[in-house]
Amino acid sequence: LPLVSLLIGVSSQEEFLVEISGTTVTITCPFEDEGIRWDLSGRTEDTTERKFVIKDHDSTPANLSCSLGNKKRQLYLNARVCANCEELDALTVAGIITADLLTTLGVLILVYYFSKGRKGRASSGGDSRPRGQKMQRPPPVPNPDYEPIRKGQREVYAGLGPRGI
């Protein structure tokens, strides 16, 4: 899609018409009569037609004006062009985006249904441990240095308090 950073300096209801195709930029002056004088960045062009064509535009900004008698309209042209761009209409772009969204949705649905069916299956990766109920581990061997406090033995530890260092 060609990009056009548009027009500054147009007064009243009359506007320039800018058309871009490849590297060719065509500007139409808002004046209706013949005998229009074009001025491109300080250079007066010898065309007197209503349309001004810039071939092989290099995307540099340009100040442009067209005048008819004592009336003058100015335009700041900042158009990005490229030689091998393809122009797409809105319907084509909408179709591409819709097709992409539908494809993505289809892939998501397939992944969901295939992953849903594999949840209960065991893996066949050579794991010889029995699945099903987890085997219970025996309780750890108590450390003889530490003994749990029992309800009747609180007085044994009652004399222990915080010690200052």
VMD Tcl script that builds the backbone (N, CA, C; Angstrom):
set m [mol new atoms 495]
animate dup $m
set s [atomselect $m all]
$s set {name element resname resid chain x y z} {
  {N N LEU 1 A 0.843 -1.174 0.000}
  {CA C LEU 1 A 0.000 0.000 0.000}
  {C C LEU 1 A 0.889 1.238 0.000}
  {N N PRO 2 A 0.724 2.136 -0.926}
  {CA C PRO 2 A 1.514 3.356 -0.904}
  {C C PRO 2 A 1.063 4.247 0.244}
  {N N LEU 3 A 2.018 4.851 0.865}
  {CA C LEU 3 A 1.709 5.728 1.985}
  {C C LEU 3 A 1.766 7.166 1.508}
  {N N VAL 4 A 0.817 7.958 1.928}
  {CA C VAL 4 A 0.811 9.367 1.572}
  {C C VAL 4 A 0.685 10.159 2.859}
  {N N SER 5 A 1.696 10.930 3.165}
  {CA C SER 5 A 1.594 11.861 4.274}
  {C C SER 5 A 1.156 13.156 3.626}
  {N N LEU 6 A -0.090 13.542 3.900}
  {CA C LEU 6 A -0.765 14.466 3.016}
  {C C LEU 6 A -0.492 15.927 3.212}
  {N N LEU 7 A -1.364 16.652 2.833}
  {CA C LEU 7 A -1.293 17.999 2.344}
  {C C LEU 7 A -1.448 19.039 3.437}
  {N N ILE 8 A -0.530 19.984 3.429}
  {CA C ILE 8 A -0.594 21.077 4.385}
  {C C ILE 8 A -0.648 22.377 3.594}
  {N N GLY 9 A -1.409 23.321 4.053}
  {CA C GLY 9 A -1.413 24.633 3.425}
  {C C GLY 9 A -2.517 24.843 2.413}
  {N N VAL 10 A -3.526 24.025 2.411}
  {CA C VAL 10 A -4.624 24.203 1.471}
  {C C VAL 10 A -5.678 25.041 2.168}
  {N N SER 11 A -5.970 26.182 1.591}
  {CA C SER 11 A -6.983 27.037 2.189}
  {C C SER 11 A -8.274 26.907 1.395}
  {N N SER 12 A -9.342 27.174 2.022}
  {CA C SER 12 A -10.703 27.107 1.479}
  {C C SER 12 A -11.101 25.669 1.187}
  {N N GLN 13 A -12.159 25.483 0.410}
  {CA C GLN 13 A -12.679 24.153 0.139}
  {C C GLN 13 A -11.906 23.465 -0.972}
  {N N GLU 14 A -11.153 24.207 -1.741}
  {CA C GLU 14 A -10.423 23.609 -2.850}
  {C C GLU 14 A -9.226 22.848 -2.310}
  {N N GLU 15 A -9.029 21.625 -2.803}
  {CA C GLU 15 A -7.934 20.796 -2.343}
  {C C GLU 15 A -7.194 20.210 -3.518}
  {N N PHE 16 A -5.924 19.956 -3.294}
  {CA C PHE 16 A -5.121 19.233 -4.268}
  {C C PHE 16 A -5.550 17.779 -4.257}
  {N N LEU 17 A -5.431 17.139 -5.408}
  {CA C LEU 17 A -5.668 15.713 -5.511}
  {C C LEU 17 A -4.321 15.068 -5.804}
  {N N VAL 18 A -3.889 14.154 -4.941}
  {CA C VAL 18 A -2.594 13.497 -5.096}
  {C C VAL 18 A -2.843 12.023 -5.376}
  {N N GLU 19 A -2.261 11.523 -6.475}
  {CA C GLU 19 A -2.376 10.117 -6.841}
  {C C GLU 19 A -0.973 9.545 -6.932}
  {N N ILE 20 A -0.783 8.341 -6.365}
  {CA C ILE 20 A 0.529 7.697 -6.377}
  {C C ILE 20 A 0.393 6.332 -7.017}
  {N N SER 21 A 1.271 6.046 -7.958}
  {CA C SER 21 A 1.333 4.734 -8.590}
  {C C SER 21 A 2.807 4.401 -8.792}
  {N N GLY 22 A 3.308 3.450 -8.035}
  {CA C GLY 22 A 4.737 3.129 -8.120}
  {C C GLY 22 A 5.552 4.305 -7.637}
  {N N THR 23 A 6.431 4.816 -8.500}
  {CA C THR 23 A 7.236 5.990 -8.138}
  {C C THR 23 A 6.733 7.247 -8.831}
  {N N THR 24 A 5.579 7.174 -9.472}
  {CA C THR 24 A 5.011 8.331 -10.164}
  {C C THR 24 A 3.961 8.988 -9.275}
  {N N VAL 25 A 4.107 10.296 -9.076}
  {CA C VAL 25 A 3.160 11.063 -8.277}
  {C C VAL 25 A 2.477 12.065 -9.201}
  {N N THR 26 A 1.144 12.049 -9.209}
  {CA C THR 26 A 0.373 12.981 -10.026}
  {C C THR 26 A -0.412 13.895 -9.096}
  {N N ILE 27 A -0.214 15.204 -9.253}
  {CA C ILE 27 A -0.892 16.193 -8.412}
  {C C ILE 27 A -1.813 17.004 -9.300}
  {N N THR 28 A -3.066 17.150 -8.871}
  {CA C THR 28 A -4.039 17.946 -9.611}
  {C C THR 28 A -4.297 19.233 -8.844}
  {N N CYS 29 A -4.135 20.365 -9.536}
  {CA C CYS 29 A -4.330 21.678 -8.931}
  {C C CYS 29 A -5.825 21.928 -8.712}
  {N N PRO 30 A -6.193 22.623 -7.637}
  {CA C PRO 30 A -7.615 22.877 -7.391}
  {C C PRO 30 A -8.237 23.876 -8.363}
  {N N PHE 31 A -7.429 24.629 -9.128}
  {CA C PHE 31 A -7.988 25.577 -10.090}
  {C C PHE 31 A -8.483 24.840 -11.318}
  {N N GLU 32 A -9.625 25.294 -11.871}
  {CA C GLU 32 A -10.274 24.598 -12.979}
  {C C GLU 32 A -9.789 25.070 -14.353}
  {N N ASP 33 A -9.244 26.257 -14.442}
  {CA C ASP 33 A -8.915 26.836 -15.751}
  {C C ASP 33 A -7.565 26.343 -16.259}
  {N N GLU 34 A -7.330 26.631 -17.556}
  {CA C GLU 34 A -6.034 26.322 -18.167}
  {C C GLU 34 A -5.072 27.471 -17.894}
  {N N GLY 35 A -3.787 27.241 -18.132}
  {CA C GLY 35 A -2.792 28.278 -17.942}
  {C C GLY 35 A -2.233 28.312 -16.533}
  {N N ILE 36 A -2.213 27.183 -15.881}
  {CA C ILE 36 A -1.710 27.096 -14.514}
  {C C ILE 36 A -0.186 27.010 -14.546}
  {N N ARG 37 A 0.448 27.743 -13.655}
  {CA C ARG 37 A 1.904 27.706 -13.555}
  {C C ARG 37 A 2.284 26.937 -12.292}
  {N N TRP 38 A 3.155 25.951 -12.433}
  {CA C TRP 38 A 3.586 25.114 -11.319}
  {C C TRP 38 A 4.958 25.563 -10.846}
  {N N ASP 39 A 5.158 25.495 -9.530}
  {CA C ASP 39 A 6.440 25.842 -8.939}
  {C C ASP 39 A 6.810 24.717 -7.976}
  {N N LEU 40 A 7.928 24.009 -8.248}
  {CA C LEU 40 A 8.358 22.880 -7.437}
  {C C LEU 40 A 9.662 23.238 -6.745}
  {N N SER 41 A 9.608 23.469 -5.430}
  {CA C SER 41 A 10.775 23.792 -4.603}
  {C C SER 41 A 11.631 24.897 -5.213}
  {N N GLY 42 A 10.993 25.969 -5.660}
  {CA C GLY 42 A 11.716 27.115 -6.204}
  {C C GLY 42 A 11.949 27.073 -7.703}
  {N N ARG 43 A 11.695 25.932 -8.356}
  {CA C ARG 43 A 11.872 25.821 -9.811}
  {C C ARG 43 A 10.517 25.938 -10.488}
  {N N THR 44 A 10.407 26.820 -11.436}
  {CA C THR 44 A 9.156 26.958 -12.186}
  {C C THR 44 A 9.161 25.930 -13.308}
  {N N GLU 45 A 8.085 25.159 -13.380}
  {CA C GLU 45 A 7.957 24.137 -14.427}
  {C C GLU 45 A 7.196 24.730 -15.607}
  {N N ASP 46 A 7.516 24.255 -16.809}
  {CA C ASP 46 A 6.917 24.838 -18.004}
  {C C ASP 46 A 5.571 24.251 -18.376}
  {N N THR 47 A 5.037 23.318 -17.604}
  {CA C THR 47 A 3.718 22.780 -17.920}
  {C C THR 47 A 2.633 23.780 -17.517}
  {N N THR 48 A 1.566 23.834 -18.279}
  {CA C THR 48 A 0.449 24.733 -17.956}
  {C C THR 48 A -0.838 23.937 -17.742}
  {N N GLU 49 A -0.718 22.636 -17.618}
  {CA C GLU 49 A -1.897 21.795 -17.427}
  {C C GLU 49 A -2.290 21.773 -15.954}
  {N N ARG 50 A -3.489 21.301 -15.728}
  {CA C ARG 50 A -4.012 21.233 -14.370}
  {C C ARG 50 A -3.323 20.126 -13.565}
  {N N LYS 51 A -2.872 19.065 -14.254}
  {CA C LYS 51 A -2.201 17.953 -13.590}
  {C C LYS 51 A -0.693 18.102 -13.742}
  {N N PHE 52 A 0.016 17.848 -12.646}
  {CA C PHE 52 A 1.467 17.907 -12.641}
  {C C PHE 52 A 1.981 16.515 -12.273}
  {N N VAL 53 A 2.851 15.953 -13.112}
  {CA C VAL 53 A 3.329 14.583 -12.925}
  {C C VAL 53 A 4.799 14.619 -12.535}
  {N N ILE 54 A 5.123 13.957 -11.425}
  {CA C ILE 54 A 6.516 13.793 -11.005}
  {C C ILE 54 A 6.850 12.319 -11.204}
  {N N LYS 55 A 7.698 12.034 -12.196}
  {CA C LYS 55 A 8.106 10.652 -12.455}
  {C C LYS 55 A 9.361 10.351 -11.649}
  {N N ASP 56 A 9.504 9.118 -11.229}
  {CA C ASP 56 A 10.654 8.652 -10.435}
  {C C ASP 56 A 10.875 9.528 -9.206}
  {N N HIS 57 A 9.816 9.766 -8.467}
  {CA C HIS 57 A 9.902 10.549 -7.221}
  {C C HIS 57 A 10.732 9.760 -6.206}
  {N N ASP 58 A 11.625 10.424 -5.500}
  {CA C ASP 58 A 12.535 9.737 -4.581}
  {C C ASP 58 A 12.121 9.859 -3.114}
  {N N SER 59 A 10.871 10.140 -2.841}
  {CA C SER 59 A 10.287 10.221 -1.494}
  {C C SER 59 A 10.814 11.368 -0.648}
  {N N THR 60 A 11.510 12.307 -1.241}
  {CA C THR 60 A 11.949 13.465 -0.459}
  {C C THR 60 A 10.806 14.472 -0.389}
  {N N PRO 61 A 10.639 15.133 0.755}
  {CA C PRO 61 A 9.571 16.137 0.861}
  {C C PRO 61 A 9.811 17.285 -0.116}
  {N N ALA 62 A 8.725 17.860 -0.609}
  {CA C ALA 62 A 8.827 18.948 -1.590}
  {C C ALA 62 A 7.742 19.989 -1.324}
  {N N ASN 63 A 8.091 21.243 -1.555}
  {CA C ASN 63 A 7.112 22.333 -1.520}
  {C C ASN 63 A 6.650 22.569 -2.948}
  {N N LEU 64 A 5.368 22.571 -3.148}
  {CA C LEU 64 A 4.796 22.671 -4.485}
  {C C LEU 64 A 3.729 23.746 -4.459}
  {N N SER 65 A 3.624 24.487 -5.534}
  {CA C SER 65 A 2.541 25.457 -5.615}
  {C C SER 65 A 2.054 25.539 -7.055}
  {N N CYS 66 A 0.781 25.852 -7.182}
  {CA C CYS 66 A 0.214 26.108 -8.501}
  {C C CYS 66 A -0.462 27.474 -8.433}
  {N N SER 67 A -0.302 28.228 -9.499}
  {CA C SER 67 A -0.890 29.571 -9.497}
  {C C SER 67 A -1.593 29.819 -10.822}
  {N N LEU 68 A -2.638 30.590 -10.736}
  {CA C LEU 68 A -3.421 30.982 -11.903}
  {C C LEU 68 A -3.700 32.469 -11.733}
  {N N GLY 69 A -3.004 33.266 -12.521}
  {CA C GLY 69 A -3.141 34.719 -12.377}
  {C C GLY 69 A -2.570 35.152 -11.043}
  {N N ASN 70 A -3.395 35.791 -10.227}
  {CA C ASN 70 A -2.910 36.231 -8.924}
  {C C ASN 70 A -3.323 35.273 -7.799}
  {N N LYS 71 A -3.999 34.172 -8.153}
  {CA C LYS 71 A -4.373 33.162 -7.155}
  {C C LYS 71 A -3.280 32.100 -7.074}
  {N N LYS 72 A -2.957 31.711 -5.855}
  {CA C LYS 72 A -1.892 30.729 -5.665}
  {C C LYS 72 A -2.272 29.776 -4.541}
  {N N ARG 73 A -2.034 28.499 -4.764}
  {CA C ARG 73 A -2.252 27.469 -3.742}
  {C C ARG 73 A -0.926 26.741 -3.524}
  {N N GLN 74 A -0.630 26.451 -2.240}
  {CA C GLN 74 A 0.622 25.780 -1.913}
  {C C GLN 74 A 0.350 24.416 -1.299}
  {N N LEU 75 A 1.333 23.542 -1.479}
  {CA C LEU 75 A 1.218 22.169 -0.992}
  {C C LEU 75 A 2.574 21.697 -0.511}
  {N N TYR 76 A 2.610 21.079 0.659}
  {CA C TYR 76 A 3.813 20.418 1.142}
  {C C TYR 76 A 3.590 18.930 0.888}
  {N N LEU 77 A 4.382 18.348 0.007}
  {CA C LEU 77 A 4.221 16.950 -0.397}
  {C C LEU 77 A 5.253 16.102 0.325}
  {N N ASN 78 A 4.784 15.173 1.120}
  {CA C ASN 78 A 5.660 14.224 1.804}
  {C C ASN 78 A 5.093 12.845 1.525}
  {N N ALA 79 A 5.411 12.290 0.371}
  {CA C ALA 79 A 4.845 11.019 -0.072}
  {C C ALA 79 A 5.947 9.981 -0.152}
  {N N ARG 80 A 5.709 8.824 0.450}
  {CA C ARG 80 A 6.661 7.725 0.352}
  {C C ARG 80 A 6.220 6.821 -0.791}
  {N N VAL 81 A 7.150 6.566 -1.686}
  {CA C VAL 81 A 6.846 5.743 -2.846}
  {C C VAL 81 A 7.856 4.599 -2.922}
  {N N CYS 82 A 7.497 3.549 -3.629}
  {CA C CYS 82 A 8.444 2.456 -3.870}
  {C C CYS 82 A 8.159 1.875 -5.253}
  {N N ALA 83 A 9.224 1.365 -5.859}
  {CA C ALA 83 A 9.128 0.903 -7.244}
  {C C ALA 83 A 8.362 -0.409 -7.370}
  {N N ASN 84 A 8.485 -1.297 -6.402}
  {CA C ASN 84 A 7.877 -2.618 -6.555}
  {C C ASN 84 A 6.748 -2.875 -5.555}
  {N N CYS 85 A 6.039 -1.834 -5.176}
  {CA C CYS 85 A 4.889 -1.996 -4.277}
  {C C CYS 85 A 3.673 -2.457 -5.073}
  {N N GLU 86 A 2.846 -3.236 -4.405}
  {CA C GLU 86 A 1.586 -3.657 -5.016}
  {C C GLU 86 A 0.455 -2.923 -4.306}
  {N N GLU 87 A -0.461 -2.403 -5.083}
  {CA C GLU 87 A -1.604 -1.718 -4.502}
  {C C GLU 87 A -2.715 -2.731 -4.233}
  {N N LEU 88 A -3.250 -2.690 -3.029}
  {CA C LEU 88 A -4.327 -3.594 -2.637}
  {C C LEU 88 A -5.544 -2.770 -2.261}
  {N N ASP 89 A -6.688 -3.246 -2.674}
  {CA C ASP 89 A -7.903 -2.551 -2.265}
  {C C ASP 89 A -8.331 -3.067 -0.890}
  {N N ALA 90 A -9.265 -2.401 -0.275}
  {CA C ALA 90 A -9.679 -2.722 1.092}
  {C C ALA 90 A -10.298 -4.112 1.194}
  {N N LEU 91 A -11.014 -4.555 0.161}
  {CA C LEU 91 A -11.650 -5.865 0.190}
  {C C LEU 91 A -10.605 -6.981 0.223}
  {N N THR 92 A -9.526 -6.823 -0.530}
  {CA C THR 92 A -8.465 -7.826 -0.540}
  {C C THR 92 A -7.786 -7.905 0.819}
  {N N VAL 93 A -7.494 -6.765 1.424}
  {CA C VAL 93 A -6.853 -6.741 2.737}
  {C C VAL 93 A -7.770 -7.373 3.778}
  {N N ALA 94 A -9.060 -7.063 3.742}
  {CA C ALA 94 A -10.015 -7.657 4.683}
  {C C ALA 94 A -10.100 -9.173 4.480}
  {N N GLY 95 A -10.054 -9.627 3.250}
  {CA C GLY 95 A -10.079 -11.064 2.970}
  {C C GLY 95 A -8.852 -11.776 3.510}
  {N N ILE 96 A -7.692 -11.169 3.363}
  {CA C ILE 96 A -6.458 -11.776 3.874}
  {C C ILE 96 A -6.499 -11.876 5.393}
  {N N ILE 97 A -6.941 -10.822 6.051}
  {CA C ILE 97 A -7.004 -10.825 7.514}
  {C C ILE 97 A -8.021 -11.854 8.002}
  {N N THR 98 A -9.182 -11.942 7.344}
  {CA C THR 98 A -10.208 -12.913 7.731}
  {C C THR 98 A -9.701 -14.338 7.550}
  {N N ALA 99 A -9.052 -14.617 6.431}
  {CA C ALA 99 A -8.518 -15.961 6.192}
  {C C ALA 99 A -7.468 -16.326 7.234}
  {N N ASP 100 A -6.631 -15.373 7.603}
  {CA C ASP 100 A -5.610 -15.621 8.618}
  {C C ASP 100 A -6.249 -15.931 9.972}
  {N N LEU 101 A -7.262 -15.171 10.349}
  {CA C LEU 101 A -7.941 -15.415 11.630}
  {C C LEU 101 A -8.645 -16.771 11.645}
  {N N LEU 102 A -9.289 -17.139 10.543}
  {CA C LEU 102 A -9.974 -18.430 10.483}
  {C C LEU 102 A -8.977 -19.590 10.539}
  {N N THR 103 A -7.849 -19.444 9.874}
  {CA C THR 103 A -6.816 -20.487 9.921}
  {C C THR 103 A -6.280 -20.646 11.333}
  {N N THR 104 A -6.014 -19.534 11.997}
  {CA C THR 104 A -5.520 -19.581 13.374}
  {C C THR 104 A -6.546 -20.234 14.295}
  {N N LEU 105 A -7.801 -19.885 14.144}
  {CA C LEU 105 A -8.859 -20.481 14.948}
  {C C LEU 105 A -8.949 -21.990 14.700}
  {N N GLY 106 A -8.829 -22.412 13.442}
  {CA C GLY 106 A -8.856 -23.840 13.114}
  {C C GLY 106 A -7.709 -24.602 13.764}
  {N N VAL 107 A -6.518 -24.026 13.743}
  {CA C VAL 107 A -5.364 -24.668 14.381}
  {C C VAL 107 A -5.577 -24.765 15.888}
  {N N LEU 108 A -6.117 -23.714 16.501}
  {CA C LEU 108 A -6.384 -23.751 17.940}
  {C C LEU 108 A -7.387 -24.847 18.295}
  {N N ILE 109 A -8.427 -25.003 17.497}
  {CA C ILE 109 A -9.435 -26.035 17.764}
  {C C ILE 109 A -8.813 -27.425 17.620}
  {N N LEU 110 A -7.996 -27.636 16.581}
  {CA C LEU 110 A -7.335 -28.933 16.405}
  {C C LEU 110 A -6.410 -29.252 17.583}
  {N N VAL 111 A -5.621 -28.296 18.005}
  {CA C VAL 111 A -4.711 -28.520 19.132}
  {C C VAL 111 A -5.513 -28.830 20.394}
  {N N TYR 112 A -6.604 -28.135 20.606}
  {CA C TYR 112 A -7.441 -28.379 21.792}
  {C C TYR 112 A -7.979 -29.807 21.793}
  {N N TYR 113 A -8.555 -30.253 20.678}
  {CA C TYR 113 A -9.152 -31.584 20.653}
  {C C TYR 113 A -8.112 -32.690 20.724}
  {N N PHE 114 A -6.956 -32.513 20.081}
  {CA C PHE 114 A -5.926 -33.543 20.161}
  {C C PHE 114 A -5.291 -33.594 21.539}
  {N N SER 115 A -5.129 -32.476 22.202}
  {CA C SER 115 A -4.541 -32.488 23.548}
  {C C SER 115 A -5.552 -32.992 24.581}
  {N N LYS 116 A -6.817 -32.801 24.333}
  {CA C LYS 116 A -7.862 -33.259 25.248}
  {C C LYS 116 A -7.892 -34.785 25.296}
  {N N GLY 117 A -7.683 -35.442 24.182}
  {CA C GLY 117 A -7.718 -36.908 24.121}
  {C C GLY 117 A -6.491 -37.552 24.733}
  {N N ARG 118 A -5.374 -36.858 24.875}
  {CA C ARG 118 A -4.134 -37.452 25.372}
  {C C ARG 118 A -3.949 -37.265 26.866}
  {N N LYS 119 A -4.849 -36.633 27.552}
  {CA C LYS 119 A -4.650 -36.359 28.976}
  {C C LYS 119 A -4.577 -37.638 29.794}
  {N N GLY 120 A -5.407 -38.641 29.542}
  {CA C GLY 120 A -5.462 -39.843 30.359}
  {C C GLY 120 A -4.492 -40.925 29.940}
  {N N ARG 121 A -3.835 -40.812 28.818}
  {CA C ARG 121 A -2.958 -41.869 28.333}
  {C C ARG 121 A -1.623 -41.843 29.068}
  {N N ALA 122 A -1.059 -43.046 29.278}
  {CA C ALA 122 A 0.261 -43.144 29.892}
  {C C ALA 122 A 1.310 -43.015 28.801}
  {N N SER 123 A 2.451 -42.486 29.169}
  {CA C SER 123 A 3.506 -42.360 28.172}
  {C C SER 123 A 4.210 -43.697 28.025}
  {N N SER 124 A 4.678 -43.993 26.843}
  {CA C SER 124 A 5.363 -45.255 26.584}
  {C C SER 124 A 6.861 -44.999 26.440}
  {N N GLY 125 A 7.405 -44.203 27.301}
  {CA C GLY 125 A 8.809 -43.821 27.214}
  {C C GLY 125 A 9.708 -44.722 28.031}
  {N N GLY 126 A 9.357 -45.973 28.299}
  {CA C GLY 126 A 10.212 -46.884 29.028}
  {C C GLY 126 A 10.157 -46.691 30.534}
  {N N ASP 127 A 9.167 -46.035 31.040}
  {CA C ASP 127 A 9.035 -45.818 32.468}
  {C C ASP 127 A 8.422 -47.077 33.072}
  {N N SER 128 A 9.197 -47.791 33.911}
  {CA C SER 128 A 8.723 -49.074 34.427}
  {C C SER 128 A 8.024 -48.944 35.771}
  {N N ARG 129 A 7.984 -47.753 36.334}
  {CA C ARG 129 A 7.300 -47.585 37.610}
  {C C ARG 129 A 5.801 -47.743 37.410}
  {N N PRO 130 A 5.143 -48.330 38.351}
  {CA C PRO 130 A 3.694 -48.496 38.196}
  {C C PRO 130 A 2.983 -47.163 38.355}
  {N N ARG 131 A 2.061 -46.928 37.481}
  {CA C ARG 131 A 1.227 -45.732 37.601}
  {C C ARG 131 A 0.068 -46.067 38.519}
  {N N GLY 132 A -0.959 -45.316 38.538}
  {CA C GLY 132 A -2.075 -45.608 39.410}
  {C C GLY 132 A -1.829 -44.960 40.760}
  {N N GLN 133 A -2.061 -45.693 41.870}
  {CA C GLN 133 A -1.880 -45.149 43.213}
  {C C GLN 133 A -0.402 -44.866 43.446}
  {N N LYS 134 A -0.118 -43.741 44.047}
  {CA C LYS 134 A 1.259 -43.439 44.392}
  {C C LYS 134 A 1.681 -44.362 45.527}
  {N N MET 135 A 2.898 -44.839 45.441}
  {CA C MET 135 A 3.407 -45.690 46.518}
  {C C MET 135 A 3.699 -44.793 47.713}
  {N N GLN 136 A 3.277 -45.244 48.899}
  {CA C GLN 136 A 3.502 -44.448 50.094}
  {C C GLN 136 A 4.900 -44.705 50.613}
  {N N ARG 137 A 5.575 -43.638 50.971}
  {CA C ARG 137 A 6.902 -43.776 51.543}
  {C C ARG 137 A 6.756 -44.042 53.046}
  {N N PRO 138 A 7.685 -44.769 53.570}
  {CA C PRO 138 A 7.654 -44.932 55.032}
  {C C PRO 138 A 8.039 -43.614 55.684}
  {N N PRO 139 A 7.628 -43.399 56.925}
  {CA C PRO 139 A 7.981 -42.147 57.586}
  {C C PRO 139 A 9.487 -42.069 57.793}
  {N N PRO 140 A 10.040 -40.860 57.839}
  {CA C PRO 140 A 11.489 -40.749 58.012}
  {C C PRO 140 A 11.912 -41.237 59.395}
  {N N VAL 141 A 13.131 -41.715 59.446}
  {CA C VAL 141 A 13.673 -42.208 60.710}
  {C C VAL 141 A 13.860 -41.019 61.633}
  {N N PRO 142 A 13.352 -41.083 62.872}
  {CA C PRO 142 A 13.499 -39.930 63.756}
  {C C PRO 142 A 14.953 -39.744 64.168}
  {N N ASN 143 A 15.328 -38.480 64.259}
  {CA C ASN 143 A 16.676 -38.146 64.685}
  {C C ASN 143 A 16.694 -38.199 66.209}
  {N N PRO 144 A 17.613 -38.955 66.786}
  {CA C PRO 144 A 17.605 -39.080 68.249}
  {C C PRO 144 A 17.976 -37.783 68.957}
  {N N ASP 145 A 18.619 -36.836 68.257}
  {CA C ASP 145 A 18.969 -35.573 68.891}
  {C C ASP 145 A 17.753 -34.678 69.119}
  {N N TYR 146 A 16.745 -34.871 68.357}
  {CA C TYR 146 A 15.552 -34.046 68.477}
  {C C TYR 146 A 14.371 -34.948 68.799}
  {N N GLU 147 A 13.688 -34.611 69.824}
  {CA C GLU 147 A 12.543 -35.401 70.222}
  {C C GLU 147 A 11.325 -34.506 70.217}
  {N N PRO 148 A 10.217 -34.960 69.681}
  {CA C PRO 148 A 9.028 -34.113 69.669}
  {C C PRO 148 A 8.516 -33.859 71.077}
  {N N ILE 149 A 7.965 -32.666 71.277}
  {CA C ILE 149 A 7.408 -32.310 72.576}
  {C C ILE 149 A 6.050 -32.983 72.708}
  {N N ARG 150 A 5.889 -33.702 73.776}
  {CA C ARG 150 A 4.604 -34.346 74.024}
  {C C ARG 150 A 3.851 -33.529 75.060}
  {N N LYS 151 A 2.565 -33.717 75.146}
  {CA C LYS 151 A 1.741 -32.896 76.025}
  {C C LYS 151 A 2.202 -32.940 77.490}
  {N N GLY 152 A 2.586 -34.074 77.970}
  {CA C GLY 152 A 2.964 -34.183 79.375}
  {C C GLY 152 A 4.386 -33.753 79.662}
  {N N GLN 153 A 5.186 -33.430 78.665}
  {CA C GLN 153 A 6.593 -33.136 78.883}
  {C C GLN 153 A 6.929 -31.660 78.747}
  {N N ARG 154 A 6.009 -30.787 78.827}
  {CA C ARG 154 A 6.285 -29.367 78.639}
  {C C ARG 154 A 7.209 -28.825 79.726}
  {N N GLU 155 A 7.101 -29.350 80.931}
  {CA C GLU 155 A 7.916 -28.814 82.019}
  {C C GLU 155 A 9.399 -29.074 81.810}
  {N N VAL 156 A 9.755 -30.092 81.041}
  {CA C VAL 156 A 11.165 -30.367 80.769}
  {C C VAL 156 A 11.798 -29.193 80.023}
  {N N TYR 157 A 11.033 -28.613 79.127}
  {CA C TYR 157 A 11.569 -27.533 78.294}
  {C C TYR 157 A 11.183 -26.146 78.817}
  {N N ALA 158 A 10.473 -26.067 79.944}
  {CA C ALA 158 A 9.978 -24.793 80.457}
  {C C ALA 158 A 11.111 -23.882 80.898}
  {N N GLY 159 A 12.197 -24.421 81.369}
  {CA C GLY 159 A 13.317 -23.601 81.839}
  {C C GLY 159 A 14.147 -23.004 80.730}
  {N N LEU 160 A 13.938 -23.460 79.515}
  {CA C LEU 160 A 14.697 -22.904 78.402}
  {C C LEU 160 A 14.089 -21.601 77.964}
  {N N GLY 161 A 14.861 -20.599 77.948}
  {CA C GLY 161 A 14.355 -19.317 77.516}
  {C C GLY 161 A 15.355 -18.668 76.581}
  {N N PRO 162 A 15.043 -17.505 76.109}
  {CA C PRO 162 A 16.017 -16.861 75.235}
  {C C PRO 162 A 17.249 -16.482 76.020}
  {N N ARG 163 A 18.382 -16.787 75.460}
  {CA C ARG 163 A 19.643 -16.480 76.111}
  {C C ARG 163 A 20.288 -15.286 75.423}
  {N N GLY 164 A 20.860 -14.415 76.217}
  {CA C GLY 164 A 21.621 -13.309 75.653}
  {C C GLY 164 A 23.030 -13.757 75.302}
  {N N ILE 165 A 23.558 -13.252 74.262}
  {CA C ILE 165 A 24.895 -13.680 73.832}
  {C C ILE 165 A 25.947 -12.728 74.310}
}
mol reanalyze $m
mol bondsrecalc $m
mol representation Tube
mol addrep $m
